[in-house]
Amino acid sequence: MPPVSPDVASIRSRLLAWYDAHARALAWRAPPGEAGGIDPYRVWLSEVMLQQTTTAHATPYFLNFAARWPTVRDLAAAPDAEVMAAWAGLGYYARARNLLACARAVAGDHGGVFPDTEARLLALPGVGAYTAAAVAAIAFDRPANVVDGNVERVMARLFAVETPVPAARPELRRLAARFVTDHRPGDWAQALMDLGATVCRSRSPLCGQCPLAADCAGFASGAPERFPLKAKKADKPRRHGVAWVIWTRGDGWRWSGGRTRACWAACWACRPATGRPSPRLARRRSPAIGATPGRWSTSSPTSP
Ligand code: SF4
């Protein structure tokens, strides 16, 4: 079923009014009405940290980084080891490496000044479509279509999108793009994020407090939490392999890998190590020097 035509102006007006009254106070935020007046370094830093991380968990890290390295030049000049240590606990360490690469590109190639358009932000190392749009909208008040998981959920419910994710993602982006205009684009982006985070929650949406309830097809259906629909997960492929345990006299064990490199690369058992072998693998061994074969099969490449 094609989505109904929304009253874009009415929905925008009500959500922005709600945001003016209910915006979350976050360490990296400008108050409603002041988007575009905030340091793009802080917006970028927060958006990188918030990927795969909750706001509550990311906040102390953000405050620590902002205090230790208050400008992008400061961060660019920081030793890698110090930044990685400060990142410890946030996970997904590739983000920290990308953070440094981007900071050094901004400091080295842009005079320490973040580019102010989505396209030029996207050209920075480690900056993807979402981050570029978020920084352009929030830091520079540019009309960018900022679509994170919260926004996808709001769109899926507002229009009762029956296509499951991830196939629905292009459609959800198109729906979100209908609402992007030149009027308060940074506030609009943050208003949608906040609605998704605090009212249109993944479980138990608070439709009674929602400024969009009158237009929401998901709410009208009586089961808004059904959206976004999720595609049935395919069964994980079963993998098979052979592990060899090699041992030497005296100083313990060495482990060797097998043929399926993608799997072995993530297996703790296949890295060179000392210590005793897994009982599952060490079924037989010689008294002195030898090798023990063990077979495994798993539905997960990280758990032999
Ligand atoms: S009415 Fe309910 S389901 Fe619809 S957008 Fe608001 S909170 Fe989400």
Boltz pocket constraint, residues with backbone or C-beta under 6 A from the ligand:
constraints:
  - pocket:
      binder: B
      contacts: [[A, 154], [A, 157], [A, 158], [A, 199], [A, 200], [A, 201], [A, 205], [A, 206], [A, 207], [A, 208], [A, 210], [A, 211], [A, 212], [A, 213], [A, 214], [A, 216], [A, 217], [A, 218], [A, 219], [A, 224], [A, 225]]
      max_distance: 6.0
